[in-house]
Structures are given as structure tokens and as C-alpha cells.
Amino acid sequence: MDETNLDDKNKFLYPRSRYYGQVKPENLVFNANLQEFAQKVGYITNLETSGKIEPEDAYKQIKELWKQLKRSKKALFIDEEPSEKS
């Protein structure tokens, strides 16, 4: 598969929306993480709805993704006062 087809495939499977918030590096990174979280949750829920995975497995996977998102938010110091970053 050539590079153009691979790019088109990735854009289709993993669409990214434009960021409209306050432009800071940590906000952009968190936004990308949030979009990835939403995309994966969508895939998991579709697999569960179609009977490909068990509801408990879907719940566990989504819970782990949520924990990863929370860790990324904490690591990026989102919503903290500047004095708290030290």
C-alpha cells in the first residue's frame, strides 16, 4: 500500500477534529488524547453492541482507557494553578 492510501485509510479510521480552545501545547496534547479516547470507546461499544465482546470486557477496557486519560491530564498539569506545577 503506498503512502497516500495509508494516509487516507488512517484519516478515515482515526479522524481528528480541529481544536478550538486556548492554544497551549498541553491543551493540544490532551485534546489529541481525548479524541483518541472517544474513538476507542466508539469501537469498543460497537463491538459490544454487535456481540463480538462481552459487556464486562467492554466495561473493563473503557475503564482502563478512562484511567489512561486521567493520568495524561494529570501529567500535563491541566486545570492546575501555575504555582502547583513545580
Secondary structure, 3 states (H helix, E strand, C coil): CCHHHHHHHHHHHCCCCCCCCCCCHHHHHHHHHHHHHHHHHHHHHHHHHCCCCCHHHHHHHHHHHHHHHHHHHHHCCCCCCHHHHC
